């Protein structure tokens, strides 16, 4: 899934299928008529926050589109290494769904980005002087980022970054994460697309602050920003972030069968790194064991500084606060049975 938005009128949904991008518009009024189509749709709408319901909704949409997708976006016979530019510049189709004699019927439309939107990860880099009273923060209200606020890392064209994972047919449409530069094929990197929630801007800013502080070498490890990916046709437009690739598993995965001493070591490292972040004025945000990686040295690495929170770990009213971070840490300790 690339995008899902709801309104009183219906749902707009965008997804990638075998490297083709599809926008679907479903208006409640268009589903009225014979059969139970309208009722099924409303049942989905009322529970789309549930992952199981979302999966069923996606299958409900894909089923009537399958003949079209089989013809226009067949599964490739082999998976050639794909540059990020190719992945994010796919053939694009648009549909609206209607009720035709009690069946869900897709009607193809001309794709128009001004109507259907464009889910490509694009963040404009602007040259507003830092002294301007309008823009004192690192990014503007419309999601653009100030050039003066960019961290001192290389800008890399999207055509020069390629997927590095061995993908099965079911994974080829997933947003790329494991990548490498064509000029450095032996160095794995982690790519984070700059999608519309703008969490990448917070992450870019905080990782820049972390690097500038010079206080986060071993054993106080966090994600490390190594580059920014920009569009070939507009180098003033950011596609996403490149970070060091961490060859390991999450703390949640590792703690299931790890000995007590190792779990205590990991929690101690997380706590020490978190307190050091707070000392330099940085709030981690989404504190949970899924956002801690265990690297090849058996040390913890704190990742995902894009904001957000998980209610299981942090109360809503304390999200993006140092107090919320510490409460999240306590919940991590409890979940791992380590105090």
C-alpha positions in Angstrom: 0.0 0.0 0.0 1.2 3.5 -0.9 -1.6 5.5 0.4 -5.1 5.2 1.9 -7.4 8.2 2.7 -11.0 8.3 3.8 -13.7 10.9 3.8 -17.4 11.1 4.2 -17.7 10.5 0.4 -15.6 7.3 0.2 -12.0 6.0 0.0 -9.0 6.7 -2.1 -6.4 4.0 -2.3 -3.0 3.7 -4.1 -0.8 0.6 -4.4 2.1 -0.8 -6.4 1.6 -4.1 -8.2 4.5 -5.7 -10.1 6.0 -2.2 -10.6 2.8 -0.6 -11.8 1.1 2.0 -9.7 -2.7 2.0 -9.3 -5.0 4.6 -7.9 -8.5 3.5 -6.9 -11.3 5.9 -6.1 -14.4 4.4 -4.4 -17.4 6.8 -3.8 -20.1 5.4 -1.5 -22.9 6.6 -3.8 -21.4 4.7 -6.8 -21.8 1.4 -4.9 -25.5 1.7 -4.2 -27.9 -0.7 -6.0 -28.2 -4.4 -6.3 -26.5 -6.9 -4.0 -24.4 -6.3 -0.8 -21.5 -4.3 -2.3 -22.4 -1.1 -0.5 -22.8 -2.9 2.8 -19.5 -4.7 2.4 -17.7 -1.5 1.6 -19.1 0.3 4.7 -18.1 -2.6 6.9 -14.5 -2.2 5.6 -14.5 1.5 6.1 -15.5 1.3 9.7 -12.5 -1.0 10.6 -9.6 -0.1 8.3 -7.3 0.5 11.2 -7.4 -3.2 11.9 -4.6 -4.9 9.9 -6.7 -8.0 9.2 -9.6 -5.8 7.8 -7.1 -3.8 5.7 -5.7 -7.0 4.2 -9.3 -8.2 3.4 -10.1 -4.8 1.9 -7.0 -5.0 -0.3 -8.0 -8.4 -1.5 -11.5 -7.1 -2.2 -10.1 -4.4 -4.4 -7.5 -6.6 -6.2 -10.0 -9.3 -7.2 -11.9 -7.4 -9.9 -8.7 -5.7 -11.0 -6.8 -9.0 -11.5 -7.6 -9.6 -15.2 -6.3 -6.1 -16.0 -3.2 -6.5 -13.8 -2.4 -9.9 -15.3 -2.3 -8.3 -18.7 -0.8 -4.9 -18.0 1.5 -5.8 -15.1 2.5 -9.4 -15.4 4.9 -11.0 -12.9 8.4 -10.5 -14.4 10.2 -13.7 -15.4 13.4 -12.4 -13.7 14.1 -9.7 -11.2 16.8 -7.4 -12.5 18.4 -4.9 -10.0 16.1 -1.9 -10.1 17.2 1.7 -9.5 15.0 3.8 -7.1 14.3 6.1 -10.0 12.6 3.3 -11.9 10.6 2.0 -8.9 9.2 5.4 -8.1 8.5 6.3 -11.8 6.2 3.4 -12.7 3.4 3.2 -15.3 0.4 4.5 -13.5 -3.3 3.7 -13.9 -6.5 5.1 -12.3 -9.8 3.4 -11.7 -13.1 4.2 -10.0 -15.3 1.3 -8.7 -19.0 1.1 -9.3 -21.8 -1.4 -8.6 -22.7 -3.2 -11.8 -25.6 -5.6 -11.3 -24.5 -6.4 -7.8 -20.8 -6.9 -8.7 -17.8 -4.6 -8.0 -16.8 -3.2 -11.4 -13.6 -1.2 -12.0 -13.8 1.5 -14.7 -10.5 2.8 -16.0 -9.9 6.5 -16.0 -7.2 8.7 -17.4 -4.6 9.2 -14.7 -4.3 12.9 -13.7 -2.0 13.7 -10.8 -3.9 16.9 -10.1 -7.0 14.7 -9.5 -5.7 11.4 -8.4 -2.7 12.8 -6.5 0.9 11.7 -6.7 2.2 9.4 -4.0 5.8 9.6 -5.1 8.2 10.6 -2.3 8.9 14.2 -3.2 10.0 16.9 -0.8 11.1 20.2 -2.3 14.4 21.7 -1.3 14.0 25.5 -1.1 16.5 28.3 -0.9 14.8 30.7 1.6 17.3 32.7 3.5 17.7 31.5 7.1 17.1 35.0 8.3 13.6 35.1 6.8 11.0 35.5 9.6 8.7 33.1 7.8 10.9 30.1 8.0 12.9 29.7 11.2 12.4 25.9 11.4 14.2 23.4 9.3 11.1 22.8 7.1 8.1 24.8 6.0 4.4 24.2 6.7 3.9 22.7 3.3 6.6 20.1 3.9 9.5 21.7 1.9 12.9 21.6 3.5 15.4 24.5 3.7 18.6 23.9 1.8 20.5 25.5 4.7 19.0 22.9 7.0 20.3 19.9 5.1 22.8 17.7 6.9 26.4 17.7 5.5 26.0 14.5 3.6 26.2 13.8 -0.2 23.2 14.3 -2.5 22.9 11.1 -4.6 20.8 10.7 -7.8 18.0 8.2 -7.6 19.2 6.4 -10.7 22.5 5.6 -8.9 20.8 3.8 -6.0 19.6 0.2 -6.7 17.7 -2.4 -4.8 20.0 -5.0 -3.1 17.5 -7.5 -1.7 16.7 -10.8 -3.4 13.0 -10.5 -3.9 10.3 -13.1 -4.5 7.3 -12.4 -6.6 5.3 -11.3 -3.6 7.9 -8.8 -2.5 8.8 -7.0 -5.8 6.1 -4.3 -5.2 7.3 -3.5 -1.6 8.9 -0.1 -1.1 12.7 -0.6 -1.4 14.7 -0.5 1.9 17.9 -2.6 1.4 19.9 -0.8 -1.4 23.4 0.0 -2.6 25.0 2.7 -4.7 26.0 1.5 -8.2 29.4 3.1 -7.6 29.9 1.1 -4.3 28.2 -2.3 -4.9 29.7 -3.9 -1.9 28.3 -1.4 0.6 24.8 -2.1 1.8 22.6 0.9 2.8 19.1 1.4 4.2 16.7 3.6 2.3 13.8 5.4 3.9 11.4 7.0 1.4 10.2 10.6 2.1 6.5 9.9 2.0 3.7 12.3 2.8 3.7 12.0 6.6 7.0 14.0 6.5 8.5 11.8 9.3 11.6 11.7 7.2 12.2 15.4 7.8 12.2 14.9 11.5 14.5 11.9 11.2 16.8 13.8 8.9 17.0 16.7 11.3 17.6 14.6 14.4 20.2 12.4 12.8 22.0 15.5 11.7 22.0 16.8 15.3 23.2 13.4 16.5 26.1 13.4 14.1 26.9 17.0 14.9 27.0 16.3 18.7 29.8 13.8 18.3 28.5 11.9 21.3 27.1 8.8 19.8 29.9 6.3 19.0 30.0 2.8 20.5 28.3 1.8 22.8 25.7 4.7 22.3 24.6 3.7 18.8 21.8 5.2 16.7 21.0 5.2 13.0 23.6 7.0 11.0 22.7 9.2 8.0 25.1 8.8 5.1 23.3 10.5 2.1 20.2 12.0 0.7 18.6 10.7 -2.5 17.3 13.3 -5.0 15.3 13.0 -8.2 17.3 12.9 -11.5 14.8 15.2 -13.2 14.8 17.7 -10.2 17.9 17.6 -8.0 16.1 20.2 -5.8 13.6 17.5 -4.8 14.3 15.0 -2.1 13.3 11.3 -2.6 14.5 9.9 0.7 17.3 9.2 3.2 20.2 6.8 3.0 21.4 5.3 6.3 24.0 2.7 7.3 22.6 -0.8 6.9 22.4 -2.7 10.1 22.9 -6.4 9.6 20.8 -7.9 12.4 17.4 -8.4 13.9 15.2 -6.3 16.2 15.3 -6.4 19.9 11.8 -7.8 20.0 12.9 -10.8 17.8 16.2 -11.4 19.6 14.9 -11.1 23.2 12.5 -14.0 22.7 15.3 -16.6 23.1 18.2 -14.5 24.5 19.7 -15.3 27.9 18.9 -13.0 30.8 22.4 -11.5 30.9 22.3 -10.5 27.3 18.8 -8.9 27.7 20.1 -6.9 30.7 23.0 -5.7 28.6 20.8 -4.6 25.8 18.3 -2.8 28.0 21.3 -1.1 29.7 22.6 0.1 26.3 19.2 1.4 25.3 18.8 3.3 28.5 22.2 4.8 28.3 21.8 5.9 24.7 18.3 7.3 25.4 19.6 9.4 28.4 22.4 10.7 26.2 19.9 11.7 23.5 17.9 13.6 26.2 21.2 15.3 27.3 21.6 16.9 23.9 17.9 17.8 23.6 16.7 15.0 21.4 13.4 13.0 21.9 13.5 9.6 20.3 9.7 9.3 20.0 8.5 5.9 19.0 10.1 3.9 21.8 9.6 0.2 21.4 11.7 -3.0 20.9 10.8 -3.0 17.2 12.8 0.2 16.8 16.0 -1.2 18.4 18.3 -3.3 16.2 20.9 -5.7 17.5 24.0 -5.4 15.2 26.8 -7.8 14.4 28.6 -6.8 17.6 25.6 -7.8 19.7 25.1 -4.1 20.6 21.9 -2.2 20.4 21.2 0.5 17.7 18.3 2.9 18.2 16.5 3.5 14.9 13.4 5.3 13.6 13.5 8.9 14.6 10.6 9.8 12.4 8.2 10.5 15.2 4.9 8.8 15.9 4.2 6.6 18.9 2.8 3.2 19.9 -0.1 3.4 22.4 1.1 0.1 23.9 4.3 1.9 25.1 3.5 5.6 25.3 0.4 7.5 26.3 -1.0 9.8 23.6 -0.6 12.9 25.7 3.1 12.2 26.3 4.1 11.4 22.7 7.2 13.2 21.5 8.3 14.1 25.0 11.3 13.0 27.1 8.9 11.7 29.8 7.1 9.6 27.1 10.5 8.2 26.1 11.1 7.1 29.6 7.7 5.6 30.0 8.2 3.7 26.8 11.5 2.4 28.2 9.8 1.1 31.3 7.3 -0.8 29.1 10.2 -2.3 27.2 11.8 -3.5 30.4 8.5 -5.0 31.6 7.9 -6.7 28.2 11.4 -8.3 28.4 11.2 -9.1 32.1 14.2 -7.0 32.8 14.4 -4.4 35.6 
